[in-house]
Amino acid sequence: MEDLNALLEPGMLVSHPDRPEWGIGQVQSNIGGRITVNFREQGKVVIDGRHVTLLPVFDD
């Protein structure tokens, strides 16, 4: 299976599959599998893409 996190670019909207309470987040950066996301309800979080596959959000 292709690494879906590798397709994430700054500005894209995502959700965390294990933390729906964080709400929708906007990708700030994606460097070396470390994805920085600014979530509406949680703030800025750095996610290790080796352990979590973020879900793209196309309809907000």
N, C-alpha and C positions, 0 to 999 in steps of 0.2 A: 504494500500500500504506500502510495506517495505521501510524503510529509506535507500535510495541508498547511501547517504553520509557515512553511517556507513561502507560501503564496501571499501571506499577509504583508501589506504595505502601510506606511503611515497614512492616516486619514480613514482607513477602513473601520467599520463598526463590527464589534464582536461581542460574544457573551462567553462566560466561563461555564462549562457544563456542570461543575460541582458547586458553583456559587451563584445561583440565579438571583439571590438577594442583592448582589452587587450591581445589577442592572446592566444596561448596555454600556460598552466601553469603546473608546476610540484609540486605535493603535497609534502610538507615538514613535516607536522605532522597533526594528526587528533586526538584531545584529547577532550573528552566531548562535541562533536558537534562543536568545534571551529577548523576550518580547515585552516592551514597556507599554502598558495600557492605562489610560485614564478612565476609570469607571465612574459612572454618575453617583453611585451610592457608597463607593469605597475609596475613591481617589486613585492616585497613581500606584500601580502595582507592577513589579517586574516578575514575569512568569518564565519558568524554565520550560521551553517548548518540547524538551525530551520527555516530560512527565505529563503534560496537559496539552490536549488539542483544543484550541479555541474554536468556537463556532462562528462563522461569518454571519452577519445580520444584514439582510438586504432590504428589509421593509421595517422601518421604525415607526 
